């Protein structure tokens, strides 16, 4: 209990310090108060030869059970779920309810079984909270945190068969059974690991959020240009697969900002991004390049398929009514498409070619799709010339052949 109390004190100071500087961090607050309750309960029960029974056990048990209930609720709060405070105090209420029973007051075996059940169940619930939180937000440390709390639950539940069938945890002379000493030390260490598992999860979440912030566009939630380039270069590294690059640009978007304001422009961009997510295939890489320009790579798409996807999306944008402050906004989009067949083609060539098709769509009246197929010979020789020069050569051929 001394080992447990000292280790828990460290976690309590750290957790409450974090909460003191960030009052919105409910998980740290719950963990800190769980540690405080655990320390008080452990000290009271540890002084049972000095303190009266009603204080050491009658009050020590409920306080310790409140601590483990708060510990479980900290994991729920970490995943933004509202803790069930009735369940948090259920173990303490059970302890107070059975306190008057002579079996509780006279039998160390009965008290050991009750404590093992309460701590085992709450630690099992903590493991469950970690697991189901991982279904929504997978973090690298979740499997370890789940295993730690599940292992801690099993250590507590293992006391039940030992107490019932091997030996009482404490005999009449206040001598501890060897199994009780061993499991108590293991539980104390496991409990500290369980508390630090919250810190592990918090660290992983912070890293994940920094990574998301670095790779996504803050307004639309789509990938930004840097993240898009990294993903698409990896996709294009598979030369045996065709791929299509779509570059989209909202028509007359500046007029929306100038006439209706930048908030209206933001609403248009967010709605456009949602439409883009909804209409592009699941395996597509989609990004906002900046301003009103968006890009999308369709792995495996050939010319006709890419053109059909782009035109269906164009029509969806044209039909979309965007409510804003009591009125309705509408926009259209021009799309340039460049498709490579089987074989290698660098990303900058695909982007430059799709950009050329986008400029052509703008020049021919906007709200349309213009598409081209990269000649196989040009893609094969892409490493021997600049992307802009080769895109210009492709554009010249495409203009002469009147692209769709």
N, C-alpha and C positions, 0 to 999 in steps of 0.2 A: 504493500500500500504506500510505503514511502517512495519507492521507485515510481509508482503510478502518479502520486501527488506531485512530485518534483517535475516529472516529464510533462504532466498536464499543465502545470503552472507556466511553463515556457510557452506552450501553445496558447494559453489563455492571454498572456501578456501580448503576444504577437497579434492574435486575432482581434482583441479589443483595441489595440493600437491602430490596426488597419481601419476598424469601424469608426474610431474616434476621428480619423482624418477624412473618412468617406462614409457619411451617415446613410448613404443609399445602399451600402454593402450589407444586406440583411444576412447573407450567409456567414460573414465574419462575425457579426454580432451574435447570431445564434450559436456559432461554434464557441465563441468566447464565453458566453453565459453557460453553455453546456460544460465547459471545462471548470468554471467556477463551482457549479453545482456538483460536479464529479469530485472535485477536491474536498469540498465541505463534507459531502457524504462519506468519502473515504476516511477522512480524519475522524469524524464522529464514530464511525463503525470501528475504526482501528483503536479507539480509546474505550472500547466496551468494558474492559476490566476496571476502568477508572470512573467512567460516567454511568449514571443510572440507565437501565435497559430502555426506558421510554425515549431517552435522548439519543443514545448511541445507535440503537436499532430502530426503535419506533419512529424516530425522525430521520436518522441517517439513511435508512432504506429509501423512503420516498424522495428525499433530496437527490440521492444518487440516481434513482429511476427518472426523475425529471431531467437530470443531466444527459442520460442516454437518449431520452425522448427528444431533447433539443438537438443532440448530435444528429439524429436521424433527420430532423426537420431542416438542419443546415444544408443537407444535400438536396432536399426539395427546393429550398430557397435559391440554391446555386443555379438550378435549372429553371428559375423563374416560375416555380409552382408555389401556390399558397399553402403553407404548412397546415395540417389538420391538428389544431391545438388540443382538441379533445383526445386524439390519439397520443399526442405528446405527453399528456398528463395521465393517460390510462394506467401506466405501470405504477405511478405514485398513488393513484386512487385505489388500485387493487391492494397495494401494501397497507394503506390506512384501513381498508375494509377488513382485511384478515388479521390485523394487529391484535384485536381482542381475543382471538382464538387461542386456546391453551396450546394447541399443536404448534402454532407459530412461535409462541413464547418459550416453549420447552424443548423444541426439536431443532438442533442445528442442521440436521439433514433436510428437514422441510424448508427451512430458510434458505439453505444452499440451492435446493431445487427451484424455489420461487425466483431467487436472484438469477440463476442460470437461464431460466425460461425467459424472464423479462429482458435481460441483456442480450441473449441469443436472438430473440425475435426482433428487437430494435436494430441490432447490427445486420441481421438479414434484410430488414426493410431498407437500411442504408445502402446495402449492396444492390438491391432492386432499384432504388432511385438512381444510382450511378448507371446501372445497365440501361434503364429506359431513357435516361437522358442522352445516352450515346446513340440511340436510334435517331434522335433529332440533331444532335451536335456531336459527331464523332471526334474525340480527342485522343491523342496517343496514350495518355496515362489512364484512360477510363478502364481498360481491362485490368491493369494493375490495381487501381483503386477498388474496383469491384471484387477482385480476388482477395485483397487485404481485408475488406469488411466481411466478406463471406467466410474467410478463414477465422476471423475474430468471432463470428457468430458460432462457428463449429467448436471453437475452443471453449466457449461458454456452455454450449449444449452438451459437450463431452463430460461436464461435471455431474450431470444427472445420473448416468449409469454408475459412475464411480461412487457417488454419494449413496446410492441405493443398494449397490451390490458388492462394493469393495470394502469401504470403511467410511465412517463419518468424517467430515472435513476437520472437525475439532473434537477431541475426546473430553472426558470429564475433567482431566487434569490440564486442559487447555494446551494439549500437544497437537500440532498440526500433522495431518496425514501427509505422506510423501507426495502422493498424487496431487493433493490440494496445493502444496507449495509449488510444485512444478507447473501446474496449469495456471496458477496465479501469476507467476513470473512471466510465463509466455503471454498471458492475457494482457499484462501491464505493457509489455513491449509491443504487442500487436495493437493495443489501443492507441499508443503514441503514433504508430505507423498509420492507423486509420485516421487520426486527426491531421497528420501531415499530408494525407492523400487529398484533403480539400485544397491545401496549398499547391499540390502538384496539378490538380485540375485547373485552379485559377491561373497558374503560370501558363499552361497550355492554351487556355482560352485567350489570354492576353496576346500570346504569340500568334494565334490563329486570327485574331482581330486585326493585329498589325499587318499580317500577311494579306488579309482580305482588303484592308484599306489601301495597301500598296498595289494591289492587282485589280481593283474594281473602280468603276466610275461612281463617285459619291452620289450623284443625282439619280441615275437610272439603275444602279446595281449591276450593270453589265461589266464585262471585262474592259479594262482600259487598253490602250494601244500596246503597251509593253507586254502585258499578260497575253494579249491576243497573238502577238508576234511569236512569243515563246511557244504557245500551244500549236499554232499553225505550222511553225517550222518543224515541230515534231510530227505532225500529221503528214506533211509533205515529204518527210524522210522515207515514206513508203512509196517507192516509185511505181510499183505495180498497180496502184490505185488511181483512178481518175479523181479529179477534184474541181470544184467551181468556186470562184471568188466573186462575191457580190459586194459592191460598194454603193451605199444608199445616201442620198442627200435630199433633205426636205426642201420642197420648192417654196421660194419666197418667204423663208422663215424669218428673215430680218423684219419683214412687214408685220409679223405677229408681235415681235418684241416692240417695234416702234408704235404700233396701233393699240395693242392690248396690254402691253407691259411685260416685264420679264417674268413675273409670276405666271402669266398665261403661257409664255414660252416654255417655262419649266414644266407646266402641266402637259403641254404638247409633247415634249421630249419624253416624259415619263410614260405617257400613254403609247407613244410610238415604240418605246422599248418593250413594253408589255406585249404589244402586237407582234413585235419581232420575235420574242421568246415563244409566243403561242404558235406562230406560223412556220417557224423553221424546224427542221428535223431535230430529234433529240441529240444526235451525234454532231450537230453543227457547232462551230465556235462562233460566238457572236460578241461584238464589242462596239463601244462608242469611241470613235477616234478623236472626237472633240467637236465642239459646236453642234451643228446639226448633221454631222457626217457619221455614218455607221458602216461597219463591215461585217461580213459573214462568210465563213468558209464551209462549203458543203462537201464532206469527204464522200467519194464514190459517185458523185453526181456527174452525169454527162450533159451535153449541151441542151438537149430538149427538156430534160428533167429540170435542170437549173433554171432555164427560161420559164418553165411552167410554174416553178416555186416562186420565182421573183415576180411574175405577173399576178399570181394569186395574192401575194402579199401586197403588191401595189394596189390592187382593187380593194383589199380589206382596209388599207389606209384611207383610200378615197371615200369609202362608205362610213368610216368611223366618225361619229359625232362626239365631240369632246366638251363636256359641260364645264363651264367656268363662270362663276359669279353670276348665275342667272341667265347666261346666254350660252350659245353653242359655237364652238370653234371647229373648223375643219381644215385639213391640209392635204397635200398630195406629195408624192415622192417620185424622184427619178432614180433609176437603178442601172448601174453598169455591171455587166457580167463578163468574166473571162474564165474559160474552161481549159484545163489541160487534160490530155488523154493519159494513157499509160506511159510512164517515163518520167524523168526528172524535170522539174521546172522550179526555179527559185521563187521564193515568196515575193521578192521585190518586183520580179517580172509579172507575176500574177496581179499584184496590186496596181502596178503601173498600167497594165493592159485594161483592168477593170475601171481604173480612173479615166482612161481614154474613152471607154464606152459610156461612162457617166457624162463626160463633157459632150459627147455626141447626143445623148438623150436630152441634155439641157438645151443644146443648140436646135434640136428638132421639135421643141415645144413643151418640154417637161412632161411630168406625169406619164412616163413611158419607160419601157425596158429596152436596152440595147445590149446585145450579147455577141460574143465572138468565141471561136475556138482557136487556141494557140496552135499554129502549125507544128507538127512533130519535129521537123528539122530545126525550127527556131528554138524550141524547148531544149533539144539535145545540145545545141551550141550556145546555151545561155551563159555558160561560164566564160565564153570568149569575148563577151561584149557587155556594155552597160545595159541595165534594165530599161532605162528611159529611151536609149537609142533603139533597142529591140522592140519596145512597146510602140515607138513611133513607126517603125517598119511594119509592125502588125496592123497598126491603125490605118496606114495608107492602103494596105491590101483590103482591109475590112470596109473602108469607105468606098472603095471601088466596087466591092461586091454587094453593097447595100445590105448591111446587117439588119436582122429582125429587131 
